Structure formats: C-alpha cells, structure tokens
Amino acid sequence: MSNGPNTLTMIAAIVAKDVRQRLRDGSLLVFGLLLPLGVAFFFNMLLGDDTSRQTGSEYVVVDSDAGSLGQEFVDAALRPLADDGVLELTTADTEDEARALVEDGGVDAAFLVPEDFTESLENGDDAVLTVVGDADAPVATHIAREIGRAFATEHLRIRLAVASGFDSEPSPEDAALLLEEAEAAEAPLVLSEDADLEWRELGNATYYSASMAFFFVFFAAMFSVTSIFDEKAGGTLARLLASPIPRGAILIAKLTSGLVIGLANMAVLAVATSVFFGADWGDPLGAGALILTGVTAVIGLTAAVASFARSSEQAANWLSVLAMLLGVFGGALFPISQLNGLAIVSYLTPHRWFLLGLGELSAGGLDVVLLPCAVLLALGLVGTTVALFRMGRMVNA
C-alpha cells in the first residue's frame, strides 16, 4: 500500500523537474508563448479580423449629374452599402476635391458622376462613371470598380427588358413609361442573410490565434518527450531506474510533464489572444475540453514518433517535420480549402478536429464538441499506447 503514494510523489517530482528545466532553458517561453503570439499577431495585422475589415473601405462620391440617375446611383447603389457597414461614404462638391482626398489618402477611392450622366444613358450614348482609386488600396479600388460595373449592368438589363417589350420602334412616351415600370419592378432574385442561422465559421483573429497556439504546442511539448534521450545519454535515466520507482512510472511522468506544459501553454495563449487580439474561443467548458483532448493527442503522437528514434537530435528532427506536415495538412498555416483534393488528408490530423470543434462551438452548445474531442482523445490514446510499448522496451534494454 505504501508504493502508491511514493510512486505518485516520484512522478510529481519528475514532472516538476521537467517543468523547471523548460523554464530555465527558455524553450517554454519561446515556443509556448512568444512564437505563437508573434505569428498570430502577424496574421492578425496582415489579414485583420472580419469585424475590423467590414467598414475598412472609405469612398467619396461627387454627383454632378443634372438628371436623376446620378442621384439613383448614390441612393440605390452606395447608400445601402454604407448603411450595412460594408463601406464608409462621404460626398464632395467638386471632382478636384475628391481627387485631392484620394491623393492625400483620406479615402480609398472616389466615384465621379459626370453632369451628362442621365442624358447619355437615356439617349443610349456612352456614359462614363469615373472611379479614381488610391494606388495603395488596390482591393478597395477593385470593389469600387465592381460597384460601378454592377450599376451599369443593372441599367443595361432594364433597357434590354424595355426594348424586348416592343415589336416595333415605340413612341418616346411608351418607352419612357415602360422604362419607369421596369425600374420600379422588384428584382427577380434577391440575396439576403438569415440572421437565425448559426454561424459556424471562425473569424480571422480566432482562427489564427487557435491554429498557431495548437501548431506550436507540438514544439513546446516536444522537449519533454525527447528529454528521455538526453537523460539516457547523461546518465540521469540510469539513476532513475535504480530508484524504487517503477519503470513504467518514469515514462508516464515524462508524458505527464509534456501534458502539463502543453495545457499551460494553451491556457495562457487562449487568454492572451482573447485579450490582445479579440479572439473568441467559445464556451470555456467546450474550449477546455478541446484543449485537454487536443494536447493529449499532441503528446501521444509526438511520443509515438519519438519512440522510433535513436537519439534526441533524431527525435527532434522527426517531430519538427511531423509538426510542419500536420500543420500544413491540418489547416494551421492556411485554410484547408486551399488544399483542394488533398483536403481529405486533413481528417487524419488533430489540427483539423481541434479547429473544427472550435468552429462548431462558436454556434453554441457543448454537445457539438463531442465528436472532435472523441477523435482527439482516440489519437492521443493510440499514440500513447505505442509510445509506452516502444519506450518501455528502450528503458528495459
């Protein structure tokens, strides 16, 4: 009966020693905090979050048109987008003023409606809607150009509908009347957003914060897994084997230290990215379950691969390659959709299931994480079983 507490005490002592060693050599700080935060910050600055990009484009419009179509372009095409928060819209009195705003970087692009805009469109002449864009804002300029093209396409559709309604040349009065009816008619297809549907897609800040945290936890936990080779080479393992502690408990202690380090890293990163980047990890219980099973999968996989190595250097090299491959195919470095046909491989990675669980969790409900957690736990248990068998043979040898 006395072996139980002594064994647990020895396991706790080995875990504490490994954690202190990781703190002293700086690997826990670098791979567990600085690198994932730095890379997540880079992606957050490069891509921005969805909410921050929603009103990022600023436009100015100059309506010099003497007719009604210029005002219709402003009220029907631009104002609704501004009201929905898609863009920010201001007005200017002259083209020179609008061009100066673009030149000075005050706005991303300008819409210049000429004074003969309505007259040219009604007479079937070429009408020019000028878009002046900032060279440093190519995306916003492209959006402005597409808005103008969409308005022109809609006007052309109406004119074609009017022309097809007559077998012969209509009188100006009849054409004007039908044109007015066509413009007032509802569009045959309307796109709308259902606010009641559950949104299951992670925002950029959350996606890259979670993916980078999970990606670098492989490196943070790797040192605990490979430390058994260093202790074997340094003679520490021989002294541990000579102690009363069971040999299997030594391996369990090594895996436990990696688990503790990984969980601590993920918990700190979850809080830090939520505070600094606005990441939303969802329900704390669901996120905690994903983190626990996800780190378990990481420890199991890294330990299983390391158990086939012959030295600490070889194990570190193999695990670095493993972390990179799983990160690439699991969607940690870029969206899985970019893998095209290879996206099916992502289901073999813990990254895919971890990020999938967070995405499902964002829609609400804890039951949605049961399948991702089960898969992650299964990966961890299989890997741990292989590692205990392989490393057990190494220790006994």
NORCOR-V532158 format. One line per field, one symbol per residue. ss: DSSP state (a for helix, b for strand, c for the rest). phi: phi as a letter, one per 40 degrees, with the letter a starting at -180 (. if undefined). Layout:
ss=???
phi=???
This chain:
ss=caaaaaaaaaaaaaaaaaaaaaaaacaaaaaaaaaaaaaaaaaaaaaccaaaaacccbbbbbbcccccaaaaaaaaaaaaaaaccccbbbbcccaaaaaaaaacccccbbbbbcccaaaaaaccccccbbbbbccccaaaaaaaaaaaaaaaaaaaaaaaaaaccccccccaaaaaaaaaaaaacccccccccccccccccccaaaaaaaaaaaaaaaaaaaaaaaaaaaaaaacaaaaaaaccccaaaaaaaaaaaaaaaaaaaaaaaaaaaaaacccccccaaaaaaaaaaaaaaaaaaaaaaacccccaaaaaaaaaaaaaaaaaaacccccaaaaaaaaaaaaacaaaaaaaaaaaacccccaaaaaaaaaaaaaaaaaaaaaaaaaaaaaac
phi=.ccdcccccccccccccccccccccgccccccbcccccccccccccbgccccccbccbbbbbbcccbcccccccccbcccccccgcabbbbbcbccccccccccgcbcabbbcccbcccccccgccbbbcbbbcccbccccccccccccccccccccccccccccbcbcccdccccccccccccccccbbcabccccccbbccdccccccccccccccccccccccccccccccgcccccccccccccccccccccccccccccccccccccccccbgcbcgddcccccccccccccccccccccccccbacccccccccccccccccccgccadcdccfccccccccbccdccccccccccchgccccccdccccccccccccccccccccccccc
